[in-house]
Amino acid sequence: MKIGFVGQKGIPAVWGGVETHVEELSARLAKRGHKTTVYVRNWYTPLDKTRYRGVELKHMPSIHTKYFDAITHSFSSSINSLFKSFDIIHYQAMGPALLSWIPKVFRKKVVVTIHRFDYDSAKWGYFSGKILKLSERFALSVPDKTIVVARYQEEIYKNRGYNPVYVPNGVNIPDFRKAKIIKGEYGLQGKDYILYIGRLVPEKRCDWLINAFKKLDSNGENSLRLVIAGGSSSTDEYVNNLKNMSKDNNKIIFTGYVTGRKKEELYSNALLFVLPSYLEGLPISVLEASSYGLPCLVSDIIPHKEVITDGVNGFFFGSSGYGDLEDKLKKTLLLPQNKLERVGKAAKENVRRNYDWDHVADSTENIYFKVLKGVKRNSK
């Protein structure tokens, strides 16, 4: 089978849950003997990289601005895909799915994965939100099959008369990494910091986390540090605001985006992972943190409730108000170490049992075969 992936920024995944999803899925399908091609953006994936983990990387141009990057790259990729002998063209996310009609007009088989309700992001204005709403309708009605990554998404769409298929995100169960790089660069010893990893965008509410941390620090109740690992996603003003909020506190560390060994060390040695988001799909960062046995404090939004059971394999704070984050952060940090370890162990077992990338690949591959039933597939 020949499969083309459209919509993601690229792989290897430097940052972004969609990019991690595409990397892990496309590489596993390639290992199974399928010929997978991932369309990548020139500013994200180095121009000299044309293959990765058995996957062909196809560079296509885009207008690298906040509002035109994704749509122009998806357009150039969609046009290019018409000249390839793909059996399946798999679009990622709502925005790119607006163009999924292009290969359908030429009788190509199309699959779309909806990762989250992008139109709810504060990053986008009124007009962009309307376009994303239109994209959602295309994502649900144009493809041969639509995939969603969370059960709550499946339920919402089925109540609206659509019939998507649920295939979750996954996670790899990693090895523990001692604090070496992070000790040398930031002076982190292990269990002496709170961790956030992800894009620095308004819906993640890192400003809430910084304010809650500073409040603990001002009361003399805190000997920990706060590590913010991530960077801008066309949100430079927001990132600058976060850094201005933190400039009077030398316990707050901004690392920028992290990958590889440094990212593994940060997850391995943190005391607590915190994600204050009001908008998620099925957050890979929470799955990743859990895979390291790291207890998570997260907002009580529906996507987090799909992964976390409060007090069992993680902790919630009320997402409707900042005050509860401050209160729950303080209370969680006062818990005995053995309680945090039990919760982290339960979190690791939950993701090992329910969020396995090989199972994700199995499910997606089966969807492709059903879409192609009765259609001659390409093997060259």
Number of C-alpha atoms within 10 A of each C-alpha: 21 20 25 25 27 30 30 26 26 28 28 21 19 16 21 18 20 23 20 20 22 24 20 22 22 26 21 21 22 19 13 11 12 20 22 23 24 28 27 30 27 18 13 15 20 14 13 9 13 15 14 14 14 17 21 20 24 21 23 17 17 20 13 15 10 12 13 12 15 20 18 19 26 31 21 16 26 25 14 14 22 16 8 12 17 24 23 24 27 25 27 25 25 27 25 26 31 23 23 28 18 18 19 16 9 9 10 20 21 26 25 29 24 24 23 21 16 22 22 16 17 14 17 15 12 10 10 15 17 13 14 23 19 16 22 21 13 20 29 22 16 20 24 19 21 23 25 23 23 23 16 17 23 20 15 12 14 13 10 9 9 14 16 21 20 20 21 24 27 26 25 16 19 13 11 13 17 16 21 16 16 19 14 10 10 13 12 21 15 18 14 16 22 24 23 28 25 23 23 25 23 17 17 21 17 23 22 19 22 20 17 21 23 21 15 17 16 11 8 9 12 14 10 18 20 23 22 23 20 20 20 16 15 16 15 13 10 18 21 12 11 20 15 10 15 18 11 10 15 9 17 21 18 17 16 15 19 17 15 8 14 18 16 20 22 28 28 22 23 25 22 25 23 23 23 24 20 20 22 19 21 26 23 21 19 27 26 21 28 30 27 25 27 30 31 29 25 26 25 21 18 18 21 24 17 13 21 24 16 16 15 16 25 27 22 25 21 15 16 12 11 17 14 16 25 20 13 18 23 17 10 18 16 11 10 9 11 9 14 24 16 18 22 25 20 22 27 22 17 17 23 18 8 14 22 16 20 16 16 22 20 14 15 20 17 12 19 21 15 13 18 16 10 8 11 9 15 13 12 9
